[in-house]
Amino acid sequence: MSNTSSRRGTLIEQDGISYQTGFGNSFESECVPGALPAGRNNPRLVPFQLYTEQLSGTAFTAPRAENRRVWLYRIQPSVVISAAEDTGRFFGGIAPSECHAQVDPLRWKPASMEQAEQHTFLTGMKLMCAAGDPITKHGLAIYQYICGKNMDDTSFYNSDGDFLIVPQQGELRIQTEVGRFGVQPNEIMVIPRGFVFTIDLNNDSRGYVLEVFNGGFQLPELGPIGSNGLANARDFYYPTAHCVSCREDYRRPSTIYCKMHSKLYMKQSDHSPFNVVAWHGNYLPYKCMFILESR
């Protein structure tokens, strides 16, 4: 896949996917015209008999400048799934508490791709190092991943923290509840806590994932470097609404995995979780390109 882009007004289209731009902005999007309620968040009668939910990234008492939330208008409530079952496994293979500090300096080699075709993005994740604890909402974890299989009817969400995904080889095609992304090795992807997503591939992929337990990611202050230094807010791409449109695909049973306190849980659903028809807010997944010739 190429990185060719075209701009239509405030939208950018890249490899057949439309994005909105601007770091930390409040956005809105709808798959079906008229699905997004006008003038209110939770009307008594929601257009097309959709269900209203809010996903919060901060406490509702947080100051306006720091408050992060998104309103979702979906075909079925997200709670219409089975109770969680403990898989008996830790995400990334081991518990973060089993990571021990090394006295000698270490260098990570690229992960071997020999067994990539046996793994999805979820099963190919390996914990490399960790500090702190997700229970106390303090610290971070770093993973390597290899994968060569699509997640198909499997999806995942993280209740412990935000993911920053850095592909080193191979494109990731990511479907989230609020839209799609194509993420290539010259880009990074951030998926905040609580968003369900699934990942398909064009070919084998490997890379790194940083997980932060406390808060989210912010652009650094500018200071003496001036008003145009460091990352540009317009180079951060946010999604446009995209939900499962085929009835047969929507009604296909699926498995949703959840990471909570580093343990892996499993839930069963008789429908696709990607059923958000419209949304608005500022708590969203996004990607960013880090190449000088991006435009």
N, C-alpha and C positions, 0 to 999 in steps of 0.2 A: 504494500500500500504506500502511496505517496503522501507527502505532507502538503499538497496543493490546497489552497484556500481561496474562497471567493466570498465577498462581503455583499449582503443585501440589507441596506439600512443598518439597523443595530445588530443584525444576525451575521454570523460567519458560518459558511458551509465548508466542511473539510471531509473529504472522502465519503460524501453522501450523508453526513450527519450534521445537523444544524446546532450551533452553539450561541449562547449569549455571552457577552464579555464584560469584565469589570470586577475586580477582586472585592468581595464582601458586600456587593450591592444587593438590594432587594429586587428579586425577579418574579415574574409570573409567566405561566405557560399553560396551554390546554391542547389536548389532542382533538377535541370536538368543539367547534365554535359554540359559545354559550354555556359551556360546562363550568366555567369559573364564575362563582357568585360575584355580583357587582355590589360594592358599597358595604359589605359585611363579611365576616369570616365564617359564621356558623348560622345560616338562615334556617328558619323552621322548615321550609321546603327547599331542599337542595336541587339544583337543575339535574334532570335525568335520574332522579331518585338515587343519587350517589350518597355515600357515607362520608361524613366529615371527621378528620382526625388532625391532631397537631403533634408534630415531633419537635421536641425542645432540645436545644444544644446547651442551654444555660438555665439557671434558675429563673423563674418568671419575674422575680424581683430584681434581676440584674439591670443596671443602668441602660438606657436606650442605646447608647453607642456600643455596648457590649452584648446586648440581648440578641440571641440567635434562636430562631424558630421557623418552621415551615408548616403551612396548612396544606393538607392533602385531601383530595376529593376522589374517592375510590369506589370501585364496583361492589366490593365486599369489605367489611371491617377486617383489620389485620389480625384480630383475635380469633377469627373463625378458623382455627387450626387445632391440632391435638395438643395435649399437655407435653411439656418437655421431658425427654428421657435422657438420663446421663449415659453417655457412650463409654464412660470409664477411661477416656483418653484425655490427654492434655493437648491443647492447640500448639502445633509446632513440635510435638513429639515428647517434650519433657516439661516439668513445672519450672517456672522462672527461679524458684527457690533452689533448684539444683544447679544453677549456674554459679561457678566459683571463679573468683578473680585469679588471673594469671600474672605471675611475676614477670615472665619474659615477654618481650614484644611479639605480637602475632601479625601475620598477614594472611588475609583470606584469598584463596585462589577461587577463580570462577567455578561454580558448581558443575560437577560432571553431568552431561546430558544423556548418559547411557540408559538410564531408566526413566527418562522424561515421558516417553509414550505410555507409561503405566500410571501416570499421575495427572490429576486435575490440579488447578491452582490451589485448591484447599488441601488435598492430600499430599501435595509436593512441598509443603511448607516445613522448614526446619529452623528451630530456634537457635540462634547463634550466640546471643548475649542478652542480658537483662539486668536492670537495676530498679529497685523500688518494688512496689506491689500495687496491682490494680485495685485491690480491696481498699487501700488507703488513698487511691487516686493520686499516686505520686510515683513518678518514674517512667521508664520506657523499656521497650524490647526491640531487638533487631533480628530479622529473619532472612534466610535465603530461600528462594523457591525455584523449582523446576517443574514444568508441566508440558504435556503433549496431548492431553485429552480435554474435550469440552466438559463443562460441568452439567450440561444437558438439563435434566429436571431436578437439579440440586442447586440450592442457593445458600447464602451465608450472611449473617450480620454479627457485628462485634459490639458487645455491651460493655467492654472494658475501656476502649479508647478509640482514637482516630488512627486510621491507616494512611501512611504515605508510601505509595507503590512506585518503585523505580525499575522499570524493565531494562535489562542489560542486553537481552537478545530476544527477538520475536515480538510481534504486536499482540496486545491484549484487546479483545472486544468485550467491553464491560456494559452490562445492562443493569441499571439501578432502578429503584422505584420511581425516580423522577426523570429518567431519560437515559440515553445511550452515550457511550464514549468509545473512541478508538485511541488507544494509548500506545505509542511507539517508543523505541529506546532513547530518543532525544526528548522525551517528555516525562513528567511526573504526574501522578494521580493521587488525590486526597479523597478518601471516603470517610466521612465523619461517623462517630459512634451512632449505632441504631439503624443505619440504612441497610436494607436487604439488597444484595447484588449477586450476580452470577457472571462467570467469565468464560468466553469461548476464544478459540485460537485459530489463526491462519496456518501456523506452523509451531514447532516446539519453541518454548520460551523459558527464559530464566531471568532472575533479577533479585532485587532486595526489597524488603518492606520494613519501614520504621513505624512503630506503634508508640504513641504517647498516651499516658494514662490521665494526665491532668490538663484540662483545657484543650484548645485546638491550636491551629497554626495561624500566625499573623505575619504580615510584612514588617520588617524592621523599620524603626524611625530613620528619617533621612539625615538630620543633623547637618554637620558642616559639608557634606558631600553635595548638598544642593537639592533642588526640587525635582530633578530628573535622574537621580542616581538609583542604583540597585534595580529591583524588578519593577516593571511597569504594570499597573493594575489592569490595563486592557489586554495583557497577554495571558490572563487567566480566563479559561473557557468554562462556562456553566451550561447545564443541559437544557434542552427543550423537552416537553412532555412526550412520552412514548410508552404506550401500554400494549399488552397482548391484544390483538384485534381479531384473531381467528377463534371462534367458539371451541373448536376441537383442541387447540393449543391451550386455551384458558382452562378447560375442564380436565386437563391431564394431571394426574396426581403428582405431587412434588414433595421433596424433602428439604426442610429448612434447617441448617445447622446454626448454632449460636455459641459464641465464646463468652463465657461469664466466669470471672475470677480465674482465668487461664484454662478452665476446663471446657470441654466440648460437649454440647447438648444437641439433641436432635428432635425435631418436630415434624409431624406429617400434615399435609394439606391436600384437599381434593381439588385445588385450583391453583393457578399461578399467583404468586405474590405481586407480580408486576401489573397491577390493575389500577394504578393511579391515572385518572383521566385528566385531571387539572391540579395545579398547585400554585402557591405563591408564598414567598418568604425569603429569608437570607441564610438559612441553615441548609447547605446543599453540598453535594460532592462537586469537585472541579478538577481540571487539569491545567498544566502550564507547560509551554514549550521553552526550552533553554538552549536555543541555538541563535547565533548572531544573525544569520540570514533568514530569520523566521518570517520576514515580510519582504 
